[in-house]
Amino acid sequence: MWLPLIGLIIGIIIGLKSPSLPQTWAQYMSVAVLAAMDSVFGGIRAGMEKKFDDTIFITGFFSNVLLAAGLAYIGERVGVALYTAAIFAFGVRIFQNLAIIRRHILKK
Amino acid sequence: MALKRGQVYVAIVMLFLGMMIAVQVRTTSRLQQLSPSTRVQELTSSLREVTDERDNFKNEAQDLRQKLDEISAGKGNVSEAVQDELEKARIQAGITAVRGKGVQVTLNDSPKELQPGENPNLFILHEEDLLKVVNELRAGGAEAISVNEQRLLSTSEIRCAGNVILVNTKKIAPPIVILAVGDPDTLSSGLQIKGGIFEQMKAWGLVAEVAKKDNITVPAYTGNITFSYAEPVK
């Protein structure tokens, strides 16, 4: 249970030490952050339902991040705010997963 | 054991998540520091400051000139000749408006529609054209010249600055109206002479017109005249 928290703390430390990104990347980062949060919540939910699969989890994480950043990139190129699609999808999923996690915790 | 491995993966993802959030927070806080709205405010306030300063200087200049007028008018013991000389010097210096016979010159960019592939630089009025016209007027004996309400002094510049022309450090833009006091016939024929400046300008399609006037008023110079380096040799 402690391992993910330690990972988060190390990640924050790395993020604080690393050079900051150019302004234009901020948009990609925001959707990437959302994708990562979606994966984490999805993983916790799967773990609670006892059907956690590490391969699905890790590939899901990277494909989510890449697709979200790719959508943001293409959206910027064509002048359409495509990244809102990613934000919408991940946002809905995060709340759904959170609701399911909450029910699991309450049923215990 | 499967859960243990799962925890490692979750930890890796959390590591990325933490890293991205931290970077994002730092980027955002940096952006707020140099957000455009504060920059705009800064520029607005500095513009206001400079405008106030300019107005103060203008008032000061007017005040000083008024004092000079009072001194030159009020003293009875100042002889006629000195008065006359002072008036002449003031006309020469451009700090008093003058009127008389002269010409009105109107210059403008080419009204022609630009064809694709043509260089627009060729069809707009440049500071060189303006300089040549002013030079021609001076050669024709103009006694006072103004360009778009800017009186030309001995220290005036006519200079290109980006897409505008500066005269007395003020921006002017076409259409340009030049007023010159002098002999109307000499001035206008000087400009319209064959192979002269007007012919050159018209070859590029620029608008160049001169009108003889019986009574024109050339405005006075409104800025401050200061000498920081030059001093008279005694």
Interface residues (C-beta under 8 A of the other chain):
Chain A: M1 L3 P4 L5 I6 G7 L8 I9 I10 G11 I12 I13 I14 G15 L16 S18 S20 L21 Q23 W25 A26 M29 S30 A32 V33 A36 M37 S39 V40 G43 I44 G47 F52 D54 F57 I58 F61 V65
Chain B: A2 L3 R5 G6 Q7 V8 Y9 V10 A11 I12 V13 M14 L15 F16 L17 G18 M19 M20 I21 A22 V23 Q24 V25 R26 T27 T28 R30 L31
